[in-house]
Amino acid sequence: MRDTLVLNASFEPLSTVTLNRAVVLVLQDKAVVEQAHPGLRLRAATVELPVPRVIRLCRYVRVPFRRQAPWSRRGVLVRDQYRCAYCGKRATTVDHVLPRSHGGSDSWLNTVASCAEDNHRKAARTPEQAGMPLLREPFVPSPADAMLLGLKVGERSELPSWLAARPAA
């Protein structure tokens, strides 16, 4: 089982915690289970509760403003949903739109997910030079979007009921 997503009292994603930590927060009445793993329950001598997948804190926690999600190779693959930006097949590598040999950097706007074949074919050229147009432009995910994508919660158009029903900010 993956980590448990922790939502603020306002339904904003905050972080992920281990299953043990999530259970402790629920048992201490500091959080409530918003979504559970279907059919799985935790049982003890005097208590039984669903295995939490998403929990929401009962009290609002103020967090410092995070302007941007930190860049990572895994983050790029997750952002692009493991789909090659050139052909749409399964991506296993990250390609630099402006190659590093030409001054390109490791950044959200300069990297895309790519299959090994297209990455090798493009080599140290720009997509225009290689005649390989991008199927979609790279973008900078917000920290909350990056966390949701990493947990495979779904796209905004397919938000689960606990998140789609969150109050407007």
C-alpha positions as CSV (number, residue, x, y, z in Angstrom):
1,M,0.0,0.0,0.0
2,R,1.1,3.5,-0.8
3,D,1.3,6.4,1.6
4,T,-1.8,8.1,2.8
5,L,-2.6,11.6,1.4
6,V,-3.2,14.2,4.1
7,L,-5.6,17.1,3.3
8,N,-5.9,20.3,5.3
9,A,-9.2,21.1,6.9
10,S,-9.9,23.2,3.8
11,F,-9.4,20.0,1.5
12,E,-6.0,21.3,0.2
13,P,-3.4,18.5,-0.2
14,L,-0.6,18.9,2.4
15,S,1.6,15.9,2.3
16,T,1.7,12.1,2.5
17,V,2.2,10.1,5.6
18,T,2.7,6.4,6.3
19,L,-0.3,4.2,7.0
20,N,0.8,4.0,10.7
21,R,0.9,7.8,11.1
22,A,-2.5,8.2,9.3
23,V,-4.1,5.6,11.7
24,V,-2.6,7.4,14.7
25,L,-4.0,10.8,13.5
26,V,-7.5,9.3,13.0
27,L,-7.4,7.5,16.4
28,Q,-6.3,10.7,18.2
29,D,-9.3,12.5,16.5
30,K,-6.9,14.8,14.7
31,A,-8.1,13.6,11.3
32,V,-11.0,11.9,9.6
33,V,-10.9,9.3,6.9
34,E,-12.2,10.9,3.6
35,Q,-11.4,7.9,1.4
36,A,-10.5,4.3,2.3
37,H,-9.1,1.3,0.5
38,P,-12.2,-0.7,-0.6
39,G,-12.8,-3.8,1.4
40,L,-9.8,-3.3,3.8
41,R,-10.3,-2.7,7.5
42,L,-7.9,-2.5,10.5
43,R,-9.0,-4.3,13.5
44,A,-7.8,-4.2,17.1
45,A,-9.4,-5.5,20.4
46,T,-11.6,-2.4,20.9
47,V,-11.5,-0.6,17.6
48,E,-12.1,-1.2,13.9
49,L,-11.7,1.3,11.1
50,P,-11.3,1.4,7.3
51,V,-7.7,1.5,5.9
52,P,-7.3,5.2,5.1
53,R,-6.2,6.2,1.6
54,V,-7.0,9.9,2.2
55,I,-7.4,11.7,5.5
56,R,-8.5,15.2,6.3
57,L,-7.2,17.1,9.3
58,C,-9.9,18.4,11.7
59,R,-8.1,21.7,12.3
60,Y,-6.7,24.0,9.6
61,V,-2.9,24.0,9.5
62,R,-1.2,27.1,8.1
63,V,1.6,26.2,5.7
64,P,4.3,28.4,4.2
65,F,3.6,29.4,0.6
66,R,5.1,27.0,-1.9
67,R,5.5,28.7,-5.2
68,Q,6.6,25.7,-7.3
69,A,6.9,22.0,-7.1
70,P,10.5,20.8,-7.0
71,W,11.7,19.4,-10.4
72,S,12.6,15.7,-10.6
73,R,12.9,13.1,-13.4
74,R,10.1,11.1,-11.7
75,G,8.0,14.2,-11.5
76,V,8.3,14.8,-15.2
77,L,7.3,11.2,-16.0
78,V,4.3,11.5,-13.6
79,R,3.3,15.0,-14.9
80,D,3.3,13.6,-18.5
81,Q,1.5,10.4,-17.3
82,Y,4.4,8.2,-18.6
83,R,3.4,9.1,-22.2
84,C,6.1,10.1,-24.8
85,A,5.7,13.8,-25.8
86,Y,6.7,12.9,-29.4
87,C,4.8,9.7,-30.2
88,G,2.4,9.1,-27.3
89,K,3.8,5.6,-26.5
90,R,4.9,4.6,-23.0
91,A,7.7,6.9,-21.8
92,T,10.7,5.6,-19.7
93,T,13.1,8.5,-20.0
94,V,13.2,12.3,-19.7
95,D,14.2,14.4,-22.7
96,H,15.5,18.0,-22.7
97,V,13.6,20.1,-25.2
98,L,16.7,22.4,-25.5
99,P,19.5,19.9,-25.0
100,R,21.9,20.4,-22.1
101,S,24.7,20.5,-24.6
102,H,23.1,23.7,-26.0
103,G,22.5,25.3,-22.5
104,G,19.2,23.6,-21.6
105,S,18.5,23.1,-17.9
106,D,16.7,20.6,-15.7
107,S,13.4,22.4,-15.4
108,W,9.7,21.8,-15.8
109,L,9.5,23.8,-19.0
110,N,12.5,22.3,-20.6
111,T,11.9,18.6,-20.0
112,V,9.3,16.1,-21.3
113,A,8.7,12.4,-20.9
114,S,10.0,10.4,-23.8
115,C,10.3,6.8,-25.0
116,A,13.9,5.6,-25.4
117,E,13.6,5.4,-29.2
118,D,12.5,9.0,-29.6
119,N,15.0,10.3,-27.1
120,H,17.8,8.5,-29.0
121,R,16.4,9.7,-32.4
122,K,16.1,13.3,-31.3
123,A,19.6,13.2,-29.7
124,A,21.2,16.6,-29.0
125,R,18.8,18.6,-31.2
126,T,15.8,20.7,-30.6
127,P,12.4,19.2,-31.6
128,E,12.3,21.6,-34.6
129,Q,15.8,20.5,-35.8
130,A,14.9,16.9,-35.4
131,G,11.5,17.3,-37.2
132,M,9.8,15.9,-34.1
133,P,7.0,18.3,-32.9
134,L,5.8,18.0,-29.3
135,L,2.3,16.5,-28.9
136,R,1.8,18.7,-25.8
137,E,3.8,21.5,-24.3
138,P,5.6,21.1,-20.9
139,F,4.1,23.0,-18.0
140,V,4.9,23.7,-14.3
141,P,2.6,21.8,-12.0
142,S,1.6,23.4,-8.7
143,P,2.8,21.7,-5.6
144,A,-0.7,20.4,-4.9
145,D,-1.1,19.1,-8.5
146,A,2.3,17.4,-8.3
147,M,1.3,15.6,-5.1
148,L,-2.0,14.5,-6.5
149,L,-0.4,13.3,-9.8
150,G,2.2,11.4,-7.7
151,L,-0.5,9.6,-5.8
152,K,-2.4,8.9,-9.0
153,V,-5.5,10.4,-7.6
154,G,-6.5,11.5,-11.1
155,E,-6.8,14.4,-13.4
156,R,-8.9,17.5,-12.5
157,S,-11.7,16.3,-14.8
158,E,-11.8,13.0,-12.8
159,L,-11.6,14.3,-9.3
160,P,-12.8,11.9,-6.6
161,S,-16.0,13.0,-4.8
162,W,-14.2,14.0,-1.6
163,L,-12.1,16.5,-3.6
164,A,-14.7,17.6,-6.1
165,A,-17.0,18.6,-3.3
166,R,-14.5,20.8,-1.5
167,P,-15.7,24.2,-0.6
168,A,-14.7,27.1,-2.9
169,A,-11.7,29.1,-1.5
